[in-house]
Amino acid sequence: MKNYIFLGIALVLLVFNIYQLDFENLLSEDGKVAIIGVLGCLVAIVLLLILQYSSKIKEKLENKD
């Protein structure tokens, strides 16, 4: 259950950082921080999805035996 909470927080932060991007000047100081934030959120989302799927696989393997 807590994985879904963290996934929701990461999605909210991703949307916030995308909103902060200035597409006309991506390499400005604020743009760099927003790009780092977007990349960090994407990495967190991928890791949380891997954790969720691995726990489902573990649960299926335990029920199989």
Buried (B, 14 or more C-beta within 10 A) or exposed (E): EEEEEBBEEBBEBBEEBBEBBEEEEEEEEEBEEBBEBBEBBEEBBEEBEEEEEEEEEEEEEEEEE
